[in-house]
């Protein structure tokens, strides 16, 4: 059962990589084909059986709450036009889940954003989903992580093998094998290490299943890299004390936090869609042939 699990989506980042587009619009609202990035994340949580979602907002993030609110005038307009297809698409985003909001106040790191969820989460186990990482709905990840947590009671994080030349962009995990090839024991974590100092090429990607005791650890965690409270530091303490498991993800992941990868994500997702792919794929081949 996943009814006890709540989801937390930190969405208080400044989105500086996408300026000036994110000057007045949250990066989480940038469209990926025809839905904002954050809707894919909410849909992933709902697909894993979670219906209670807390979004951590920052300044100028009201567009996010507006997106998930009902818009009666738009719905009436579409109804009067008989545009039932678009009406259903609009209503879908409003009916996804029970979505709550809290403000971070100032961007003091991912660990601080997670700490802001304490009052809402209480003593419950909860999932943290970062909006920069989109996981393809055809590939299981969050359900596997929740099952591992329920089976062992341990904190579970998502890992993905990356090119060693790119490990400096991620938190890197030191791991030990278990009897399951897709689950490892995490023995240590380093935030964005140089390639030569990385314990492995297992990168932490933006999915976590955490127990409520992480709040006490975050409460006493001192600012680390960049002067921010790092979730990685709290996870490192858990790895050294009670243990942390890593689910190795080998499926399709789309990174929308980088401009080039954001463009790739749009192309990949659009090419796979039944309504867009048949026309897009031949055009892409022609375009690539003329480069």
C-alpha positions in Angstrom: 0.0 0.0 0.0 1.3 3.5 -0.8 -1.5 5.5 0.9 0.8 6.5 3.7 3.3 7.9 1.3 3.2 11.6 0.5 5.2 13.4 -2.2 7.3 16.5 -1.9 8.3 18.4 -5.1 10.9 21.2 -4.4 10.2 24.0 -6.9 11.9 27.0 -5.4 15.0 27.2 -7.5 15.9 30.4 -9.4 16.2 28.7 -12.9 19.2 30.9 -13.8 20.3 28.6 -16.6 17.2 29.5 -18.5 17.3 33.3 -18.2 15.7 35.4 -19.5 12.8 32.9 -20.0 12.6 32.3 -16.3 12.8 35.9 -15.2 9.0 35.9 -14.6 8.1 32.2 -15.1 9.3 29.3 -13.0 11.6 26.9 -14.8 9.2 24.1 -13.6 6.5 25.7 -15.9 8.7 25.6 -19.0 6.7 23.5 -21.6 7.9 20.0 -22.5 5.9 19.5 -25.7 2.5 20.6 -24.4 2.7 20.2 -20.7 4.8 22.0 -18.1 7.7 20.0 -16.7 6.2 19.9 -13.2 3.0 18.2 -14.5 5.0 15.2 -15.6 6.5 14.9 -12.1 3.1 15.1 -10.5 1.7 12.5 -12.9 4.6 10.2 -11.9 3.8 10.5 -8.2 0.1 9.8 -9.0 1.1 6.9 -11.1 2.9 5.4 -8.1 -0.3 5.7 -6.0 0.4 9.0 -4.3 -2.4 11.4 -4.0 -1.1 13.9 -1.4 1.6 16.2 -2.9 3.4 19.2 -1.4 5.1 21.7 -3.7 7.8 23.8 -2.2 7.5 27.2 -3.9 9.9 30.2 -4.1 9.4 33.8 -5.2 7.5 34.3 -8.5 6.2 30.8 -8.4 2.4 31.5 -8.3 2.1 30.2 -11.9 2.6 26.7 -10.6 -0.4 26.8 -8.2 -2.4 28.5 -10.9 -1.7 25.7 -13.3 -3.1 23.1 -11.0 -6.2 25.2 -10.1 -9.5 24.9 -11.9 -10.1 27.7 -14.5 -13.9 27.9 -14.8 -14.0 30.6 -17.5 -11.6 28.6 -19.7 -13.5 25.4 -19.1 -16.8 27.1 -19.9 -15.3 28.6 -23.1 -14.1 25.2 -24.3 -17.4 23.6 -23.4 -19.3 26.2 -25.4 -17.0 25.6 -28.4 -17.6 21.8 -28.1 -13.8 21.3 -27.8 -14.1 18.4 -25.4 -10.6 17.1 -26.1 -8.9 20.2 -24.9 -11.4 20.5 -22.1 -10.4 17.1 -20.8 -6.7 18.0 -21.0 -7.3 21.2 -19.0 -9.4 19.5 -16.3 -6.9 16.6 -16.1 -4.2 18.9 -14.6 -6.8 20.2 -12.0 -7.9 16.8 -10.9 -4.6 15.0 -10.6 -4.1 15.0 -6.9 -4.6 16.8 -3.6 -1.8 19.4 -4.1 -0.6 21.7 -1.3 1.9 24.5 -1.3 4.5 26.0 1.1 7.1 28.7 0.5 10.7 28.1 1.1 11.3 31.8 1.8 14.9 32.0 0.5 16.8 29.4 -1.6 19.0 27.8 1.0 19.5 24.5 -0.7 17.7 21.2 -1.4 18.0 20.1 2.2 16.4 23.3 3.5 13.6 22.9 0.9 12.9 19.3 2.2 13.0 20.6 5.8 10.2 23.0 4.9 7.9 19.9 4.3 8.2 18.8 7.9 4.8 20.2 9.1 3.0 18.7 6.2 4.7 15.3 6.2 4.8 14.8 9.9 5.9 11.2 10.8 5.1 9.8 7.4 7.5 8.3 4.9 7.6 10.5 1.9 9.0 10.7 -1.6 11.0 13.7 -3.0 10.8 14.2 -6.7 12.9 16.9 -8.3 11.4 18.7 -11.3 14.5 18.7 -13.4 14.5 15.0 -13.8 11.6 13.5 -15.8 11.2 9.8 -15.7 9.5 8.2 -18.7 6.1 6.8 -17.6 6.9 3.6 -19.4 9.7 2.8 -17.0 9.2 1.9 -13.3 11.3 3.7 -10.7 9.3 5.3 -7.9 7.1 2.2 -7.3 10.3 0.1 -7.1 11.8 2.6 -4.6 8.6 2.6 -2.4 8.5 -1.2 -2.4 12.2 -1.3 -1.3 11.5 1.1 1.6 8.4 -0.8 2.7 10.4 -4.0 2.6 13.4 -2.8 4.5 12.4 0.4 6.3 15.5 2.1 4.9 16.0 5.3 3.0 16.0 4.7 -0.7 17.6 6.9 -3.4 17.7 6.6 -7.2 21.0 6.0 -8.9 22.0 6.0 -12.6 25.4 5.1 -14.1 26.7 8.1 -16.0 29.8 8.9 -18.1 32.7 9.4 -15.5 33.4 12.7 -17.2 30.0 13.9 -16.1 30.0 12.7 -12.5 31.1 16.2 -11.3 27.6 17.4 -12.2 25.9 15.0 -9.7 26.1 13.6 -6.2 28.2 10.5 -6.5 27.6 7.3 -4.4 30.0 4.7 -3.1 28.1 1.4 -3.3 28.2 -2.3 -2.4 26.4 -5.0 -4.4 23.4 -6.9 -2.9 21.6 -10.0 -4.1 19.5 -7.9 -6.4 21.4 -6.5 -9.4 19.1 -3.4 -9.5 19.6 -2.5 -5.8 22.9 -1.6 -4.1 23.8 -0.5 -0.6 25.0 3.0 -0.4 28.1 3.4 1.8 28.9 7.0 1.1 27.9 10.1 -0.9 29.9 13.0 -2.2 28.3 16.1 -3.7 29.6 17.0 -7.2 33.1 15.6 -6.9 35.9 16.0 -9.5 36.2 12.9 -11.7 39.4 11.8 -9.9 37.8 12.0 -6.5 34.4 10.3 -7.3 33.8 7.0 -5.5 32.0 5.6 -8.6 30.1 6.7 -11.7 26.8 6.0 -9.9 25.1 9.4 -9.9 22.2 10.4 -7.6 19.2 11.4 -9.7 16.2 13.3 -8.4 14.2 10.7 -6.7 14.3 9.8 -3.0 12.1 7.9 -0.6 12.8 9.2 2.9 11.7 8.4 6.4 10.7 11.3 8.7 13.9 11.0 10.8 15.7 12.8 8.0 14.1 16.0 9.3 16.1 15.8 12.6 19.3 15.3 10.7 18.6 18.2 8.3 17.7 20.4 11.3 21.3 20.2 12.5 23.1 20.0 9.2 25.4 22.9 8.6 25.5 24.7 5.2 27.9 22.9 2.9 28.9 23.4 -0.7 27.7 26.7 -2.0 26.7 27.8 1.5 23.5 25.7 1.2 22.0 22.9 3.3 22.7 19.9 1.2 20.3 16.8 1.3 23.4 14.8 0.3 25.0 15.6 3.7 22.0 14.2 5.6 21.9 11.1 3.4 25.6 10.6 4.0 24.9 10.5 7.8 22.1 8.0 7.2 24.4 5.8 5.0 26.9 5.7 7.9 24.4 4.9 10.6 21.2 3.0 9.7 21.9 2.4 6.0 20.7 3.7 2.6 19.7 1.7 -0.4 20.1 2.7 -4.0 17.8 1.6 -6.8 19.8 1.6 -10.1 17.6 3.1 -12.8 18.3 1.8 -16.4 15.3 3.4 -18.1 14.6 6.6 -19.9 15.3 9.8 -18.1 15.0 13.4 -19.4 17.1 16.1 -17.8 15.2 19.4 -18.2 17.6 21.4 -16.0 20.1 22.0 -18.8 19.3 23.9 -21.9 20.6 21.3 -24.4 19.2 18.4 -22.5 15.9 20.2 -22.3 15.7 20.5 -26.0 16.6 16.8 -26.4 13.9 15.9 -24.0 11.3 17.7 -26.0 12.4 16.0 -29.2 12.6 12.6 -27.7 9.2 12.8 -26.0 7.5 14.3 -29.1 9.0 11.7 -31.4 7.5 8.9 -29.3 4.0 10.3 -29.3 1.4 8.8 -31.5 0.0 12.2 -32.5 3.3 13.9 -33.3 5.9 11.2 -33.9 4.7 10.0 -37.4 5.3 13.5 -38.8 8.2 14.5 -36.7 10.5 11.5 -37.2 10.8 11.8 -41.0 11.4 15.5 -40.6 14.1 14.8 -38.1 15.9 12.4 -40.5 15.7 14.9 -43.3 16.9 17.7 -41.0 19.8 15.6 -39.7 20.8 14.6 -43.3 21.2 18.2 -44.3 23.4 19.3 -41.4 
